[in-house]
Structures are given as C-alpha cells and as structure tokens.
Amino acid sequence: MPHALIVEDDADAAEMMAALVANEKFTVATALSLRDARRQIAMQPPDLVLLDLQLPDGNGMDLLKENEVLAHAEIVLITGHASLESSIQALRLGAADYLVKPVNFKQLQGILSRVTKPSVLKAELDTLQKQWEKTGRFGHLYGRAAPMRRLYEQISRVAGTAVTVFITGESGSGKEVVARTVHDLSRRRKEPFLAVNCGAISPNLMESEIFGHEKGSFTGADRQHLGFFERAHGGTLFLDEITEMPLELQVKLLRVLETGTFMRVGSTHTLESDVRVIAATNRAPEEAVASGKLREDLLYRLNVFPLHLPPLRDRLDDVPLLAEHFLTAIGEQEKRMKRFAPTAVEALQHHHWPGNVRELRNAVQRAYVMAEADMVSADWLPGGAAITAPAAPAAAAQAEPLRSGAAVTIPIGTSMAEAERLLILATLRHCDHHKERTAAVLGISLKTLYNRLKDYARDQQGEGGTAESGSNESVAA
C-alpha cells in the first residue's frame, strides 16, 4: 500500500486531508512543521507528499532541497493561490501538481487517482529514448534532427507535471501531435484527450461549446449540453488556434485557469475543473497580443512552459523518415504495402514543404493512390514532375508527336489559353492518356481535365479537325 505524508501547519486541514487520502487506500502520516516532516520521512519514506510551502519553521522548498529521499516521491504543493508564479514554482521544484487553499477535495481525489512514482515515469522515458534511437519515433512524433531532439527533451521534462503548455509553430507542423504526446506521457493518460480548433467554431457558439449550457439558456437550447471542460474532466484539453477565440471568452478562460472553476451558460452553479490545458497558435504570440488577437494576461497564464515546433523545411533530413511512416500507415490501412523508389526520396528532400508535415502526408497519400505498381516513383510527388527532360528544338517538335519525357516549349507571345492547352495535351500524351494520372500531375481535378478536353475537341471539330482523344495531335516540344 502506498504511503502519503501530509505536511500542513493547519491541524484541522491536515486531519481532513489525511482522512480523504486514507480512503483512497494510502497509509498516511501528518506533519505540522519541517521538523516533524523530517522525522516522518526518516521513519517511513513516502510515495506521495502533500507539501505546504509556508510552515512555522521555514519554507517547504527547504525540505525538497535537503532530502534526496523525496526525489523518489511524487510531490504535490499546497499554495495559497493559483498563479503563474505558483505554476512555475511547481515545475522548478519537480512537483507533479499543486493544490490551492482551501483544498478542494474533488481535485485532491483526482490527483490521488493519478499518483505515479517518478521512478516509473523515468523508466517509461528511458524506454521511449531507446525507441527513438532505434526508430526515430518519440511518442507520436518522428524525427532525428537537432530541433526535434531539443523538443523531445522539453516534452520529457514537462509531461509528468501539471503545468500549462503553450505550443507555437506553423500551420501543418504537427502541434496537435505534440499535445497528444505530452498527454500520453503524463499522469492523465488514462483520461480523455480532447482537441478543439478554436478557429473552426462559430464565435456565437464557442462559449456554449467550451463551457456547456443549461436547457433553455437560449433559443434552441432544448437540452443540457456538457462543454469541453466537462467532457475532458481528469484529462487534457488542447485548444488549438487560441488566438481565434473571442476576447470576451478569453477572459472567462483566464478565470478557469486561475480558479479552476467555471459555469455553464445559463447557470448560476459553479463547477470544478480538473483539466490540464495545452494551447497552441500558428501566430507569433507577441504579435498576436500587439494586434489585439490575444489578451496579454492570458498569454502569461498559458505560456508557463513554451514549446516551439520547427517547420519541416528546417529539418529536411527527417522527410524520408516521415514519408516512410506515412507510406507504411497507408499501406496497412489499404492492405497493400508499397515502397519509394530512390528518385522519389530524392524528390521529397528537394521540396520546400510550405504546408509542412500535413502537406507531406497528403503528398504521400496521393502518390500511393496514383502508383499502379508497388513502387512509388517521383512522378507523383512534389519536386518530381513527370516531364523532366530538356526541351527539344521548337522546329523539330512541331514536326513530330511529343515523345515521352519531352518538355513543353511555349513561344513568347502565346496566349495563356493556348499555353494551357499545350501543357494539358502534352501531359496527357506523356501519361499514355490516363486521365486520372494526368489530372494528378497537373494538380487539377479530374472534372476540370474532362471539361478542358471537351473544349479542345469542340474547337478542333469546328476547324474541321479530329477531336483529341489523346493519340494524334502534335504540340511544340
């Protein structure tokens, strides 16, 4: 049975906490001072310490600094008020969580249900480190580049604590994947992980979606609705694109973070929140504050532990690893495995990837679908266009059909419509008149390609020619 030590100078509060902790199948000891605490630790090393920072004979931090035994215990600080300072202090002291006086017993129950020895968490992180060294995978993340290694170190440090995390990074770089990795390495992993994109919710509905509403609280509210904070109880709430949240709602979010309480829309009853918040934005936070998109006080409350996710262009060495991961996942889902040709991997590493990891994943999925054989070539990937050979002399090109691998030469003065026609028909011929492949190479929809071909056929018939079926027309090449 795990052993808990409660270090609290208020005897009544210590006794009530001891009774609750005992009901959660802990053995319990109490100490009213640092001196008492030292004696209790010497008698029986605790697995859990509920530690008040303000004690008659000193500060609770002194106990942590002087006693190596507590390095193997889970520490929960007891503080007079929730603030940015107390969050940072808890992190620096290695505390897993903190309680605000007067102690809320429901919150304490939640903490007790998540008790995990630091040694267990360390063993898990060691296993994760070995997995990364072998496969390049860290939780849900993939990458070996230096910026990613630094990110993994930070995640390892913050995951086991209760502090708020603020993730910044470009759109498509994988901020939700980082948040999910933090959750899965935390003590809340058995509880829900709920991801919310603040930019995808109507401003008129956002308060109701986040905090919930009571039946009859507004027109159309025909039943009680539980908001994100209630649905994520005990777990992690990921608020993506936080700068898209209306300013008046940011005030209410700040109150939840500071007090741990909220009310549903249309209610006067205060509810307790036991949720870890992870926020993210693709904007520079300081610029968002300056432009009025983010409250400065909310930024300070969210930005307890910042994490920055690098864009894919800053870690191109990770592209093959990520691409292989996506290709394998698609193959498993489709029950048919495929592999990249060497030229495909080269093409992937030469692309700039402005859409980051999301663009890479979509490109791999498209290439998988378009590749008829089990080998995915560069033809269907950004940076690996199907038409790559040097241009032939214009005169010779006009005299013979377009050969596979030829490039389209368009004389200066050609209209945009005619240039588009030449390119579409040349690509169609190169793809052996396979219209789906042609549309994929050109980056247009199949419907658009069919419409263009119909237009060209009508034009030819009007001139007395033969409609283009993809077999006889010559173009400049």
N, C-alpha and C positions, 0 to 999 in steps of 0.2 A: 504494500500500500504506500503511495507517495506521501511525503511529509512536507507540510507547509509551515512557514514561520511568518507570523504577522507582527511587524514592528510598527507600533502605533501608540502615541502617548495618551490618547483618549481611551481610557479603560473600557467605557461603555461601547464605543465604536469597535474596539479590538475584540470585545466579547461577542458582539453581534456578527462580526465578520468570521470569527472562529467557528460559530455555530453553523453558519452557512457553508463554510469550507468543509467542515466535518460531514455535513450532509452529502457532499459531493465525493465521499469516500477518500478523504485525506485524513492522515493524522495531523494534529495541529498543536503548535506551541505559540505563545504570545510573548512579546517583549515590549515594555513601556519606555525603554531607553536604549542607547547604543551599548551601554554596559550589559544590560540584560540580554541584548541580541547576541553579543559576542559569546556569552556563556551558553546560550541555547545552541548556537552554531557548533561550539566545541563539543556539546553533549550529543547532538544529532545533526549532521549536515542536511540542510533542507533541499528539496527538489523545486520548491516554489517559495519565493519571498515576496510578501506584500509590504512595501517599504515606504514609510512616511519620510519625506525629506526634512521636515522641521521637527527635531526632537529636543528634549530638555538639555541633553549634554552634548549636542553637536548636530551636524548635518548628516543625513542618511548617505550622502555620497562618500563620506569618510569610510563607512562600512564596506562599500564596494571597492574602494581603492586599496584597503589594507588587508582584505581577506580573499585569498586565492580560492578558497572553497566555493565561494559564490560564483566563480567562473563556470561552474558546472550546474548552477541552478538557474531557473527561469525567474527573472526579476520583473515585478510589476510595481511601478512607482505610484505613490499616493500624493496628489498635489492639490493645492487649494483652488486652482482654477485652470481650465483648459486654455492654452495659448500657444502661439508659435514657439515661444521660448521653452515651454514645458515639453513640446514635441521634440525639439532639437536636443534638449537636455536628456530626454529619454533615449534618443538614438545614441548620443555620445556615451551614455553610461551602459549601453548594451542592453537596455530594457526591452522586453518584448511588448509591453503595453503600459498604459498608465490609467489610473482611476482618479476621478475628480470628487473632492469632498463637497457635500456629503455623499458617501459612496452609494451608488445605485446598485442594488443587489442583483437586478436583472443583468446589468452589464458585467458584474463580477461573475455571475454564473456563466456568461458567455466566455469570459477569459479562462475560467476553470475548465470549461469543456475543451479548450484548445491547448491546454498545457502540453508542451513537448520539451523534453530535455535538450539543452543546447548541444549536447554530445550527439544526439540523434540527428539534429539538423546538420551538424558538421559532417557526420558520416554520409548523409544524403548529398551534400555539396561535394564531398570528395569523390563520390561515385559519379556525379554529374561532370566533374572536372576530367575524370578518366574517360568518360564517354565522349566529351568534347575533343580531347586529344586524339582519340581513335577515329571519330566520325565527323568532327566539325560541328556537331549538334550540341546546343546548350538549351535544355528545355524545349521550347517550340521554335527556337532561333537557330539559324545556320550561319556559319561564317568563322573564318580564322584570321581575318585582317586585324591589324592593331587596334583600330577604333572599336571593333566588336569585342576584343579581349578586354578592353577597358570597361565596356558596358557590362560584360559578364561579371567582372569584379564588383561593380557597383550594385548590380542586382543581387549578388550573393550577400552583400553587406546589408541591404535594406529589406530583403524579402521576409526575413524572420521577425521584423519589428512591426509595429502598428502605425508608423508614421505615414503621412500622406506623401504620395509620389506625383511628380509633375513631369510628363514626358513631352519633349519637343522633337520635331522632325518634319520633313517634307511630306506632302500627301503621298500615300502609297509606299512609304518606307517601312511600315510594319509596327506602328505604335500599339495597336491592339494586341499584337503577338507578344510584345514586350510586357504589356499589362497582364496578359494571361500567364506568362512565365513567372512574373512576380507572384501572382496569386497561387499558382501551383507549387511554389516553393515556400509559401507562407503557412502559418498555423491555421489559416482559414480555408485551406484547400478542399476540405470535405463539404464546405458550404457553397452557395451559389456564386458564380461569376457572371455578372450582368453588364453587358456592353451597351452603351447608349450614345448615339451620334446626335449631339445637340443641334446640328445643322439640318437634320432630317425630320425634325419635329416642328409642327406649326407653333409659332410663338403663343398663339391663343390656347393651345392645349398643353404646353410644356409644363406648367405648374401642376396641372392635374396628373400628367404622366409621371412626373418625378415624385410628387408628394401624395398623390392619390386624391380622391374626392368622396364626399358623402352623397348618398342618394338624395336627389332633389336640390343639390347645391347650385345647379344652373340648368338651363333649358337642355333637355336631352340626357341629363344625369339620372337615368331610371334605375340605377343600382349603385351600390357602393363599389368603389374601384381602388385597389391597392396600387400604390405608386412604386417606383423603382426602389426607394429606400426600404420599403417593407418587403418587397419581393427578394431583395438581396440580403435580408437580415442574416447576420452572422458571417457573411461573405464579403465580396469585393464588388464595388460599383465603379465601373470605368466610364467616365464622362469624356467622350471624345469631342473635339472641336468646341471646347469650353467657351471660346470667345464668341460663339454664335448664340450663347444663352442671353436672353434679355437682361439688361442691367438691374431691373427691379427684382428679377428672380435670383440674380447673383447675390443680392442682399440676403435673401432667405437661405440660400445655400451656405453663405458665410455663417449664418446663425446656427445651422445644423452642425457645421464643422466645429464651432466654438462651444456649443452647449450639448450637443448630442441629442437634441430634441427637435421635433417638428410637428406640424398639424396638417391634417388633410384639408383640402379646400372645402369650405362649408362646415368645418368642425371647430369646436372650442376645446376639444380634448387633446392634451399634449401626449405625443407618443415618443418612446425612446428609440434611438437609432444605434444599432450595433453593426456598423458597416465601415469598412475601410474604403476610402475614396482614392482613386487614381484618376488624374485628369490629364488631358493631352491637347495640344494645339499644333497646327502647322504654321502658325504665325510666330514671329519673334515676340515674346511676352512683353518686353518693354515697349515695343512699337504698338502692341495691342492696347496697352494702358494709355499711351500718348494719344492714340486715335479714339479713345473712348469706348473701345470694344470690351475692355476687361477692367474691372474695378481694381485699384491698386491694393486695397486691403485684402481682397480675395486672392490676388496673386501671391501676396506674402503668406497667406494661410495655406495655399496649395503648394507653394514652391519650397516645402520643407526639405525635400530630397529631389533635386532635379536630375533627370536622365535625358541625354541627348542621343537620338538615333541618327547615325550618319546616312547621307544619301548613297544610293548604290554606286554612283559614279566615283565616290571616294573609296570604294572597296571592290574594284572590278575583279580582283583576284578571287573574290567569293562567288562570282557569277556562275562558273561551272558547277560548283557545289550546290548552289541554289537550284540551278536548272536541272541537274540530275535528280534532286529531291522532288521537284515538281513533276518531272517526267515519270519517275517511279510511282508517285502517288496517282497520277492519271492512269498509268498502265494497270495498277492494281484495281482501280475503280472500273476500268473498261475491260478487265480480264484479258488484256493483251499487252505484253511488255514490248517497248521499243527502245532504241538507243540512238545517241547522237553520232553523226559522222564527224571526223576530226575538223572538217571545214565548218561544220555547224558551231562547234565550240569556239572556233576562232572568230566567227561572225558575232557570236554572243558577246565576246570580250571587247570587240571593237565598237559596239554600240554605246551611245551616251546614256541611255535609260533615263530620260527625263521623267518618266512615270514611276521610276524606282522599282521596288520588288513586285508591286502589283502589275506593272507593265511586263516585267519578265515572266511572271506566272501566266499572264494572258497570252504572251507570245509563244510560250512553250505549249500551252493547250492548243492553240491554233495550229502550230507546226505538227503536233501529234495527230490532229484530225486530218490534216492535208496530206500527210505522208502515207502513201498507199502501202509501201513496204515496211519492214520492221526497222529500217534505218531512216532517221530524221536528218535530212540534208539541210544545207544552208539556204536553199531556195525559199523556204517558208519562214525565215527568221529575219528580224531587222538587222541590217548590215550585211545581209547575204542575198541581195536581189538576184533573181533568176537570170536577168540579162546583164552579163558582165564583160563580154569580150569587147575588144577595141572596135571602134566604128570602121566600117569599110568605106572606100571612096564612094561619094554620092552617085556618080555616073554608073558605076558597076552595080550599085544597089538597085538603081531604077531598072536595070536590065534583067534582074533575076529575082526570084522569090526570096523572102527573108529566110536565112538559114538559122538553125538552132544555135543560140549563143551569140547572135549578132546584136549590135546595139543600134538603136534608132537614131538616125541623123535627121534633124529638122532644120531646114534652111532659115536664115534670118528673114523675117517678113511673113512667115507662115502664121495664119490666124490661130488663135487659141483653140477654136473648134476643130480645125484641121490637124493641129498638133495632137490634140486628144485622140482624134480618130486614128492617126498613125500609130500612136503608142498602144492603144487598146488592141488594134488588129495585129500588131507585131507581137504583143504579149500573148494573144490568143493563139497565134501560129506557133510560138515557142512552146506553149503548153499543150501542143497537139490537140487544140480545140476543146480542151477540157475546161468547161466554163467555170466550174467551182474553183479550180486552181487559178484560173486567170483572174477572177474577182479577188481571190486572196492575195495574189502577188500585187495587184494594183491597189489593194486596200479599199475596194469599193464593195457595195453589196451586190449579191447575185442579181437582184431585181434591177439595179442600175445598169449592170452589164447587159442584161437582156434588152432593156429599153434602148441603150446605145446601138446595139447590133440591129435592132428593128429599124432605127432611124437610118443607119447606114444602108440597110437593104432597100429601104424605100427610095433613098437618094440614087442608088445605082439603077434601080428599075426605072426611075424617072429619066435617067440618062441613056436608057437602052442597054444597060449592062446586066450582069448576072448578080443576083443577091449574094452577099458574102455569107458563105456557110463555113468559112474558115479554110478554104482549100486553094483558091487560085489567085487572089488579089495580091499584087506586088506592092511593096511600100519602099520608100527611101530607107536604105540601111547602110 
